[in-house]
């Protein structure tokens, strides 16, 4: 009984991040890496590979908990790459014509909504 209670506490403490397996997080980060050079200001335009990646990431986020967890995964990828240019991050969905609202648009983006 004590083991079951401990497992339940660990699962509850993990929260929404547990909704996306690590491999989905890895896939999202790998896909979004195609967009990072634009988002941090290295590239001057959004590449077709980035747009394809946005579609792939969108497809991974079927539920709200999945989208929240993917958002956190992508945010960590963006932050690891350098200073996020918020206006560029916000332009990605429009530039790619992909409706995806859980892509972080700033370094302090709230992934809980």
NORNOR-V903099 format. One record per pair of residues at least 24 apart in sequence whose ideal C-beta (glycine too) atoms are under 10 Angstrom apart, sorted by the first residue. I is the first residue (numbers start at 1). J is the second residue. D is the distance in whole Angstrom. If there is no record, write none. Layout:
i: {I:I}
j: {J:J}
d: {D:D}
//
This chain:
i: {15:15:15:15:16:16:16:16:16:16:16:16:16:16:16:17:17:17:17:17:17:17:18:18:19:19:19:19:19:19:19:19:19:19:20:20:20:20:20:20:20:20:20:20:20:20:21:21:22:24:24:24:24:24:24:24:25:25:25:25:25:25:25:25:26:27:27:27:27:27:27:28:28:28:28:28:28:28:28:28:28:28:28:28:28:29:29:29:29:29:29:29:29:29:30:30:30:31:31:31:31:31:31:31:31:32:32:32:32:32:32:32:32:32:32:32:32:33:33:33:33:33:35:35:35:35:35:35:35:35:35:35:36:36:36:36:36:36:36:36:37:37:38:38:38:38:38:38:39:39:39:39:39:39:39:39:39:39:39:39:39:39:39:39:39:39:40:40:40:40:40:40:40:40:40:41:41:41:41:41:41:42:42:42:43:44:45:46:46:46:46:46:46:47:47:48:50:50:50:50:51:51:51:51:51:51:52:52:53:53:53:54:54:54:54:54:54:54:54:54:55:55:55:55:56:57:57:57:57:58:58:58:58:58:58:58:58:59:61:61:61:61:64:64:64:66:67:67:67:67:67:67:68:68:68:68:68:69:69:70:70:70:70:71:71:71:71:71:71:71:71:71:71:72:72:72:72:72:73:73:74:74:74:74:74:75:75:75:75:75:75:75:75:75:75:76:77:78:78:78:78:78:78:79:79:79:79:82:83:84:84}
j: {65:68:69:112:63:64:65:66:67:68:69:71:72:111:112:65:68:69:70:72:73:111:65:69:61:62:63:64:65:66:67:68:69:70:60:61:63:65:66:67:68:69:70:71:72:73:66:69:73:57:60:61:66:69:70:73:60:69:70:72:73:74:76:77:73:53:56:57:60:70:73:53:56:57:58:60:61:66:69:70:71:72:73:74:77:57:70:73:74:75:76:77:78:80:56:57:77:55:56:57:58:59:60:74:77:56:57:70:73:74:75:77:78:81:92:103:104:74:77:78:80:81:74:77:78:81:88:89:92:95:96:103:74:77:78:80:81:82:84:89:81:82:85:88:89:91:92:95:74:77:78:81:82:83:84:85:86:87:88:89:90:91:92:103:104:105:78:79:81:82:83:84:85:88:89:82:83:84:85:87:88:81:82:85:88:88:95:88:91:92:94:95:96:95:96:96:92:95:96:98:92:93:95:96:97:98:96:98:92:96:98:92:93:95:96:97:98:99:100:103:96:97:98:100:98:98:100:102:103:93:96:98:99:100:101:102:103:100:100:101:102:103:102:112:113:102:100:101:102:103:111:113:102:110:111:112:113:102:111:100:102:103:111:100:101:102:103:104:109:110:111:112:113:102:104:109:111:112:104:111:102:103:104:109:111:102:103:104:105:106:107:108:109:110:111:104:104:103:104:105:106:107:109:104:107:108:109:107:107:108:109}
d: {9:9:9:10:10:8:4:8:9:5:6:10:8:9:8:9:8:5:10:6:9:10:8:8:10:10:7:9:3:5:9:7:5:9:7:8:10:8:5:9:9:4:6:10:9:7:10:9:9:10:5:9:8:8:7:8:9:7:7:8:4:9:9:9:8:10:7:8:7:9:9:9:8:5:10:6:8:10:9:5:9:10:5:6:8:9:9:5:7:10:7:4:9:9:9:10:9:9:5:5:10:10:8:9:10:9:6:9:8:5:10:5:8:10:9:8:10:10:6:10:10:8:9:9:9:10:9:8:6:10:9:8:9:7:7:9:4:8:9:10:8:10:9:6:9:9:8:9:10:10:6:7:9:10:6:6:9:10:5:5:10:9:7:9:9:9:8:10:5:4:6:6:6:8:9:8:7:9:5:10:7:9:8:10:9:10:8:8:7:6:10:4:6:10:10:9:7:8:7:10:8:10:7:4:8:7:8:9:10:9:10:6:7:9:5:9:5:10:6:7:8:10:6:8:10:9:7:8:7:9:10:6:8:4:9:8:9:10:8:9:6:10:9:10:9:9:9:8:4:10:8:10:7:10:5:6:8:9:8:10:6:9:8:10:9:4:7:6:7:9:4:9:9:10:9:9:5:9:10:9:8:6:6:9:9:10:9:4:10:9:8:9:6:10:6:9:9:9:6:10:9:7:9:9:6:10:10:10:8:9:9}
//
